[in-house]
Amino acid sequence: MAERDFFRDRLSEDDIRRLLAGRPAAELFSWKSPRAKAMGLSPEKPPPDDELMRLMAEEPYLIRRPIVVAGDRLIIGFDKKGIDEALG
């Protein structure tokens, strides 16, 4: 299993795009982050995906954590059952 500290080794917009694999960027965005709130961002009126990906690449605190990739499965945020199942 590989780990990546994306605060030290930031995800690029391309990394985020590959990680999402067609899923909406809003799924990876940390709407409850104090930084998102300070920017006036809300899931009710989200910016376009490209803008969300740019913001997450610039500011890793805007990315929901943890992120677990197991095979073709992506688990975003704390989901104990999903993580346990993915990691077997």
Buried (B, 14 or more C-beta within 10 A) or exposed (E): EEEEEBEEEBBEBEBBBEBBEEEEBBEBBBBEBEEBEEEEBEEEEBBEBEEBBBBBBEBBEBBBBEBBBBEEEBBBBEEEEBBEEBEE
